[in-house]
Amino acid sequence: MVHAPAQPRWLDEQEQITWRTYLAAAQAIEEAIQGQLQREANIPHIYYEILVRLSEAPEQMLRMSELADRSLSSRSRLSHAVSRLEERGWVARQACADDGRGMLAALTAEGVAAITEAAPGHVRAVREQIFDRLRPDQVKQLQEIGEAIIGGPASF
C-alpha cells in the first residue's frame, strides 16, 4: 500500500511575519558588517572572523578543521579564505607536530596588526547594528533565542 506524503506544516501568519522579519534583520546586519569591513579594513567578514578565531586561540593557531567549525565555514570556503590571508601575510599554514596529516593555520605578526586595526570599526558597527538598538532584556532574549535555535550555547 502506497501512502500519500503528509502535508507540510505551513507557517501561520505570525510565523511567516517572524520568519521574514528574521531574514530581513539577518541580511541587514550582515550587509552592514560586511560593508564596514570592506570600506574600513578592505577585508570580507569571513576573513575578519578567521583572524578573530586565530587571535583568541592558544598560541594563535588552530587546526584547519577546528578553525572551519569555529568560524562557521565550510572546509573548502575556509581553505580558500586562508589562502587569501596567506597571500596578505596574515596567516601561515604549517603541519601539525603531533599529526603529520593535519594542517594548522597560525596568525602572523602582520595578521595581529591587521585584526588590531580592524577591530574598533567592527565593534562599532556591531554595536550600531544590534546592541544600541536593543534593551538589555532584549539582548538576553536574543541570546536565548539563538541558543534555542542552535541547540545550546555557541561554542567558541
C-alpha positions as CSV (number, residue, x, y, z in Angstrom):
1,M,0.0,0.0,0.0
2,V,1.4,3.4,-1.0
3,H,0.9,6.3,1.4
4,A,0.4,9.8,0.2
5,P,3.1,12.2,1.5
6,A,2.0,14.1,4.6
7,Q,1.0,17.8,4.0
8,P,3.7,20.2,5.2
9,R,3.0,22.2,8.4
10,W,2.6,25.5,6.7
11,L,3.6,28.7,8.5
12,D,0.7,30.6,10.0
13,E,0.5,34.3,9.5
14,Q,2.5,35.2,12.7
15,E,5.2,32.6,11.9
16,Q,5.5,33.9,8.3
17,I,5.9,37.5,9.6
18,T,8.5,36.3,12.2
19,W,10.4,34.3,9.6
20,R,10.6,37.2,7.1
21,T,11.5,39.7,9.8
22,Y,14.4,37.4,10.9
23,L,15.6,37.1,7.3
24,A,15.4,40.9,6.7
25,A,17.2,41.6,10.0
26,A,20.0,39.0,9.4
27,Q,20.6,40.3,5.9
28,A,20.6,44.0,7.0
29,I,23.1,43.2,9.8
30,E,25.4,41.1,7.6
31,E,25.3,43.7,4.8
32,A,26.2,46.5,7.3
33,I,29.0,44.5,8.9
34,Q,30.4,43.3,5.5
35,G,30.2,46.9,4.2
36,Q,32.0,48.4,7.2
37,L,34.8,45.8,7.0
38,Q,35.2,46.2,3.2
39,R,35.3,50.0,3.5
40,E,37.5,50.4,6.5
41,A,39.7,47.3,6.5
42,N,39.4,46.1,2.9
43,I,38.5,42.6,4.0
44,P,35.3,40.5,3.8
45,H,33.6,39.4,7.1
46,I,34.8,35.8,6.8
47,Y,38.5,36.9,6.8
48,Y,37.8,39.0,9.9
49,E,36.2,36.0,11.7
50,I,39.1,33.8,10.8
51,L,41.6,36.4,12.2
52,V,39.5,36.7,15.4
53,R,39.3,33.0,16.0
54,L,43.1,32.6,15.5
55,S,43.8,35.6,17.7
56,E,41.7,34.0,20.5
57,A,43.3,30.6,20.2
58,P,46.1,29.2,22.3
59,E,49.4,30.2,20.6
60,Q,47.2,32.0,18.0
61,M,46.9,28.8,15.9
62,L,44.2,26.2,15.2
63,R,43.8,23.0,13.2
64,M,42.1,23.9,9.9
65,S,39.1,21.7,10.7
66,E,38.6,23.4,14.1
67,L,39.1,26.8,12.5
68,A,36.3,25.9,10.0
69,D,34.0,24.9,12.8
70,R,34.7,28.0,14.9
71,S,34.4,30.4,12.0
72,L,31.1,28.7,10.9
73,S,32.7,28.0,7.5
74,S,32.8,25.0,5.2
75,R,36.2,23.4,4.9
76,S,36.5,24.4,1.2
77,R,35.5,28.0,1.9
78,L,37.9,28.2,4.8
79,S,40.8,26.8,2.7
80,H,40.2,29.4,0.0
81,A,40.0,32.2,2.6
82,V,43.2,31.1,4.4
83,S,44.9,31.0,1.0
84,R,44.0,34.7,0.5
85,L,45.1,35.5,4.1
86,E,48.4,33.8,3.4
87,E,48.9,36.0,0.3
88,R,48.5,39.0,2.5
89,G,51.0,37.6,5.0
90,W,48.4,37.5,7.8
91,V,48.2,33.7,8.2
92,A,50.7,30.9,7.7
93,R,49.9,27.2,7.3
94,Q,52.1,24.6,9.0
95,A,51.9,20.8,9.5
96,C,50.7,19.6,12.9
97,A,53.6,18.4,15.0
98,D,51.5,15.6,16.6
99,D,49.8,14.5,13.3
100,G,51.7,14.8,10.1
101,R,48.5,14.7,8.1
102,G,46.8,17.7,9.8
103,M,47.4,21.3,9.0
104,L,47.4,24.3,11.3
105,A,46.6,27.9,10.5
106,A,48.7,30.3,12.5
107,L,48.2,34.1,12.9
108,T,51.3,36.1,11.9
109,A,52.5,39.4,13.4
110,E,51.1,41.1,10.3
111,G,47.8,39.3,11.0
112,V,47.8,40.6,14.6
113,A,48.3,44.1,13.3
114,A,45.5,43.7,10.8
115,I,43.0,42.5,13.3
116,T,44.1,45.1,15.8
117,E,43.5,47.8,13.2
118,A,40.1,46.4,12.0
119,A,38.6,45.6,15.4
120,P,37.5,49.1,16.6
121,G,35.4,49.7,13.5
122,H,34.0,46.3,13.5
123,V,32.9,46.5,17.2
124,R,31.4,50.0,16.4
125,A,29.4,48.5,13.6
126,V,28.2,45.5,15.7
127,R,27.1,47.9,18.4
128,E,25.3,50.2,16.0
129,Q,23.5,47.4,14.2
130,I,22.5,45.3,17.2
131,F,23.3,46.3,20.8
132,D,22.5,50.0,20.6
133,R,19.0,49.1,19.2
134,L,18.1,46.7,22.0
135,R,17.3,46.9,25.7
136,P,19.4,44.7,28.0
137,D,16.5,42.3,28.4
138,Q,16.2,42.0,24.6
139,V,19.9,41.3,24.3
140,K,19.4,38.4,26.8
141,Q,16.4,37.2,24.9
142,L,18.3,37.3,21.6
143,Q,21.0,35.1,23.1
144,E,18.3,32.7,24.5
145,I,16.6,32.5,21.1
146,G,19.9,31.9,19.3
147,E,20.7,29.1,21.8
148,A,17.3,27.5,21.3
149,I,17.8,27.5,17.5
150,I,21.4,26.1,17.6
151,G,20.6,23.6,20.5
152,G,22.7,25.2,23.2
153,P,25.3,27.8,23.9
154,A,27.6,28.7,21.0
155,S,31.0,27.1,21.2
156,F,34.0,29.3,20.7
